[in-house]
Amino acid sequence: MLGVELRLASVPEGVRAGHYVLLSDPAPGADAAPVPFSLASAPRELPRLTLHYRPTPGSEDASRADALFVAGRDIAVDLPHGECAVERPLPRPLLILAGGTGIAQARSIVREHGRDPGATLRLVWGARTPEELYLAGEFDAAAGAGFQWIGACEAGATADRRRGRVADVVAEEVAAGRLALGDWDVLVAGGPPMVWGTVAALRPHGLRRERTRSDVFAYAPRDDLWSD
């Protein structure tokens, strides 16, 4: 995973943690198709903006991003976008379920709200191995009364990390009486397979449509998975 830092010429209004940005090449004749990235930094850190980027051979978006991220070049930045903005103060306890590059969206929220007085924020982050939980040290340092997190690993779990997918760990927390999904707003951050797999797995454990958000719901809807 690569961290990319940009500095904005001006700060747009209305940017909230949980938003995403569209990047494009402003040069005449350049490919105008924008590349979306979740904010990985807190809005209070603007005009500095941090993105997390995983080079992916064969991905059209990744190829366009490779062309954009050349030192010294200007990039057109369009924000805010998305329907998962988190207001301050948090109106209710917030549970973030993150997988893959969805952790960037979660990081923005944790950095903006993790130390707010009275906030209740919890994160479950899933990866294949403990080594892929590359923000573990940062989240450990941020943990306290208002913010807690659990790392979930499909393989190679350790004493500090749970074995299984995000949905498996959440289901275990519900079964043990440590979590009641109906008490939380839930944000699911990740690609469509992760998001919809998590929704399908957690609906029997109390996940409620009216309290659950994801950007995937807008660009890759699956109403059938909410049907009884």
C-alpha positions in Angstrom: 0.0 0.0 0.0 1.3 3.4 -1.0 0.5 6.7 0.8 0.0 9.7 -1.5 0.0 13.2 -0.1 -1.5 16.1 -2.0 -1.8 19.8 -1.1 -4.9 21.6 -2.2 -4.7 25.1 -3.7 -7.9 25.9 -1.8 -10.1 24.1 0.7 -13.6 23.2 -0.5 -16.6 23.6 1.8 -18.5 20.7 3.3 -15.8 18.0 3.4 -16.5 15.4 6.1 -14.7 12.2 7.2 -16.1 9.4 5.1 -16.2 11.4 1.8 -14.3 10.4 -1.3 -12.4 12.5 -3.9 -12.3 12.3 -7.7 -8.9 12.9 -9.3 -8.2 13.7 -12.9 -5.5 15.1 -15.2 -6.3 18.8 -16.0 -4.0 18.9 -19.1 -5.8 19.6 -22.4 -6.5 16.4 -24.3 -5.8 14.2 -21.2 -8.1 11.3 -20.2 -11.0 13.1 -18.5 -12.2 10.0 -16.7 -11.8 10.6 -13.0 -10.3 8.1 -10.5 -12.1 7.8 -7.1 -10.2 7.6 -3.8 -11.5 7.6 -0.3 -10.0 10.3 2.0 -7.4 8.6 4.3 -6.8 11.8 6.2 -9.1 13.9 8.5 -10.9 17.0 7.1 -9.2 19.0 9.8 -5.9 18.2 8.2 -6.8 20.1 5.0 -5.3 21.5 2.8 -3.1 18.5 3.1 -4.9 15.4 1.8 -3.7 11.8 2.2 -4.8 9.0 0.0 -3.9 5.3 0.1 -3.2 3.6 -3.2 -2.6 -0.1 -4.0 -1.0 -0.5 -7.5 -3.0 -3.2 -9.3 -1.8 -4.6 -12.6 -4.6 -4.9 -15.1 -6.9 -2.4 -13.4 -8.0 0.5 -15.5 -8.4 2.8 -12.5 -4.9 1.9 -11.3 -3.4 2.6 -14.7 -5.0 6.1 -14.7 -3.8 6.6 -11.1 -0.2 5.6 -12.1 -0.3 8.3 -14.8 -1.6 10.9 -12.3 0.9 10.3 -9.5 4.0 11.7 -11.1 6.1 14.0 -8.9 5.6 17.7 -9.6 2.4 17.3 -11.8 -0.8 19.1 -11.0 -3.9 17.0 -10.4 -7.5 18.2 -10.6 -9.2 17.4 -7.3 -12.9 17.3 -7.0 -14.5 16.8 -3.6 -16.5 16.1 -1.6 -18.4 13.1 -2.9 -20.3 10.2 -1.4 -23.1 9.5 0.9 -21.1 8.2 3.9 -20.1 11.5 5.5 -19.8 11.4 9.2 -21.0 14.5 11.1 -19.5 16.0 14.2 -20.4 15.2 16.9 -21.3 11.5 16.2 -25.1 11.3 16.6 -25.0 7.6 17.7 -22.3 5.0 18.2 -20.6 4.1 15.0 -19.3 0.7 14.0 -17.0 0.6 10.9 -16.5 -2.7 9.1 -13.6 -2.4 6.7 -11.8 -4.6 4.3 -9.1 -4.0 1.7 -8.6 -0.4 0.6 -11.8 0.5 2.6 -9.5 1.1 5.5 -8.7 4.5 4.1 -12.2 5.6 4.6 -12.1 4.2 8.1 -8.8 5.9 8.9 -10.3 9.3 7.9 -13.1 8.8 10.4 -10.9 7.6 13.2 -8.5 10.5 12.8 -11.4 13.0 12.8 -13.6 11.5 15.5 -11.6 8.9 17.5 -10.7 11.3 20.4 -13.9 13.3 20.4 -15.3 13.6 23.9 -18.4 11.4 24.2 -17.9 9.6 20.8 -18.3 5.9 20.6 -16.4 4.5 17.6 -15.5 0.9 16.9 -13.6 -0.6 14.0 -13.3 -4.2 12.7 -10.7 -4.4 10.0 -10.2 -7.5 7.9 -7.1 -8.6 5.9 -5.6 -11.9 4.8 -2.7 -11.9 7.2 -1.6 -9.8 10.2 1.1 -8.2 8.1 -1.5 -6.6 5.9 -2.9 -4.7 8.8 -0.5 -2.0 8.1 -2.2 0.7 10.3 -2.3 -1.6 13.4 0.3 0.6 15.3 -1.6 3.8 14.5 -4.9 2.3 15.6 -3.4 0.8 18.8 -2.1 4.2 19.7 -5.5 5.8 19.1 -7.4 3.3 21.1 -9.0 4.5 24.3 -12.4 5.0 26.0 -14.1 6.3 22.8 -12.4 4.2 20.1 -11.7 0.5 20.0 -10.7 -1.8 17.1 -10.3 -5.4 16.2 -8.0 -6.9 13.5 -9.5 -9.9 11.7 -7.2 -12.2 9.7 -8.2 -14.9 7.3 -4.9 -16.7 8.0 -2.1 -16.4 10.4 -3.9 -15.0 13.4 -1.9 -14.0 16.5 -2.6 -13.3 20.1 -3.5 -9.7 19.1 -5.6 -10.5 16.0 -8.7 -12.6 15.6 -9.0 -15.4 13.0 -11.7 -15.1 10.3 -13.4 -12.5 8.1 -14.9 -9.3 9.4 -18.4 -10.8 9.5 -17.1 -13.8 11.4 -15.6 -11.7 14.1 -18.7 -9.4 14.4 -21.0 -12.5 14.6 -18.7 -13.8 17.4 -19.0 -10.5 19.3 -22.8 -10.6 18.9 -23.0 -14.2 20.1 -20.8 -13.4 23.2 -23.1 -10.5 24.1 -20.4 -7.9 23.6 -22.1 -6.2 20.6 -25.8 -5.6 19.7 -25.9 -4.4 16.0 -29.2 -2.7 16.5 -27.6 -0.2 18.9 -25.1 1.1 16.3 -24.9 3.0 13.1 -22.9 0.8 10.7 -20.6 1.8 7.9 -19.3 -1.0 5.6 -16.1 0.1 3.8 -14.7 -2.0 1.0 -15.3 -3.3 -2.5 -18.7 -4.8 -3.6 -17.8 -8.5 -2.8 -16.7 -7.6 0.8 -19.6 -5.2 1.4 -22.4 -7.5 0.2 -20.8 -10.6 1.7 -20.7 -8.8 5.1 -24.3 -7.6 4.7 -25.6 -11.2 3.9 -23.7 -12.7 6.8 -24.8 -10.2 9.4 -28.4 -9.7 8.6 -29.3 -12.7 10.7 -27.4 -11.2 13.6 -29.3 -7.9 13.7 -27.9 -5.7 10.9 -30.5 -3.2 10.0 -30.8 -1.6 6.5 -31.9 1.8 7.9 -28.8 2.0 10.1 -26.3 0.7 7.6 -24.4 2.7 4.9 -21.8 2.1 2.3 -20.7 3.8 -0.9 -21.2 0.5 -2.6 -25.0 0.8 -2.1 -24.9 3.6 -4.6 -22.7 2.3 -7.4 -23.3 -1.5 -7.1 -26.8 -1.9 -5.5 -28.1 -5.3 -4.4 -31.6 -4.9 -3.0 -32.2 -8.6 -3.1 -29.8 -9.1 -0.2 -32.0 -6.9 2.0 -35.1 -8.9 1.2 -36.7 -11.3 3.7 
